[in-house]
Amino acid sequence: MRSHVNQRHERVLEIVRRRGELRVTDLAEELGVSAVTVRRDVETLAEQGRLMRLHGSVTCPEPPGSGPADADVDAPVRSAPTGVVLGMVVPSMEHYFAELVKGAQDAVAARGGRLVLGIAHWRSEEDTAQIGRMLDGGVDGLLIQPSWERGVPSLEQEQQLLALRVPAVLVDRRVPLGGRLAGLDSARSDHALGAAAAVHHLAGLGHERISLLAQDNPTSPQVREGYEAAMAARGLSVPPLVDVDPEDPAGLEAAARTLYRSVAEGGVTAAIVHNDQTAIGVVQRLHERGLSLPGDVSLVAYEDEMAALADVPLTAVAPPRQAVGESAVEMMFARLEAGPGAAAPSRHVSLVPRLVVRASCAPPR
């Protein structure tokens, strides 16, 4: 076994001397072994002073083309060995995404690696720019939470992910049925099940007219799907859905006004509001109109970032954000360990949100 490892080390040195400098992933491809295996070889050789480890690449400490006899084996190590470097692209670093990134960062660090972050600011063209920057920097794999409009990729966005030259894991995005991305690993919160849990909680309290106020973002289609499925399973009719833009005070006011009328005139006794920021804004406006929680209307927020800080602490659906980041990293390391071209099946992991019960829900009067 040791002889085999020594032979591979000599082959690594031969390739690097011939080519001068190359990415670790390219070296692994040429050798026909996993990037993790090559990285260990490179670290060993770097400790011996025979190679120099750079960010995502490797080169010789001596000029390319020189032989082993020219190397100074007593020279000090010129670079410290490093672990796997993963790139992560997210649309934002607001509360929800910060927790997801923290889960990924902690999981990478626990394995001796490093996470490099790119923020796309909800622009698909910035997704492309961040991915390109990370590939040029030599990352070993990519964790990608794309800025897909309403959670669905365009044909061009699908093609970009299919053409990546390093392993990739989709983070908190559902692989669309009928699309071409089934071969990518993915880790996500099951937002449909989270919304369904909110419906079942309210229906269990006796509510039959349950409204949904939702933002227009990549998560909202799943929230709507789960809400409508659970309402149908309970045999309940669905009141008109309300779209809301929390960044637009006029839009938030209009949503609160619509919900108020539904409660005062339409028999609605409960609502699910996506997300916490919207829920708190709506509650404030309902109070101004004389409605109380949970006396006049029960309310469940979706996200549970700041729901507990509302005047009446809000029952909320809490997606497992950190666990999603951790799961994505676990899947990535499994893919890297398997090596290029491995026949391991792709995995789509869905984590179920939990319902946190607080003071904003009660049986209807």
Secondary structure, 3 states (H helix, E strand, C coil): CHHHHHHHHHHHHHHHHHHCEEEHHHHHHHHCCCHHHHHHHHHHHHHCCCCEEECCEEECCCCCCCCHHHCCCCCCCCCCCCCCEEEEEECCCCHHHHHHHHHHHHHHHHCCCEEEEEECCCCHHHHHHHHHHHHHHCCCEEEECCCCHHHCCCHHHHHHHHCCCCCEEEECCCCCCCCCCCCCEEEEECHHHHHHHHHHHHHHCCCCCEEEEECCCCCHHHHHHHHHHHHHHCCCCCCCCEECCCCCHHHHHHHHHHHHHHHHHCCCCEEEEECHHHHHHHHHHHHHCCCCCCCCCEEEEECCCCHHHCCCCCEEEECCHHHHHHHHHHHHHHHHHHCCCCCCCCCEEEECCEEECCCCCCCCC
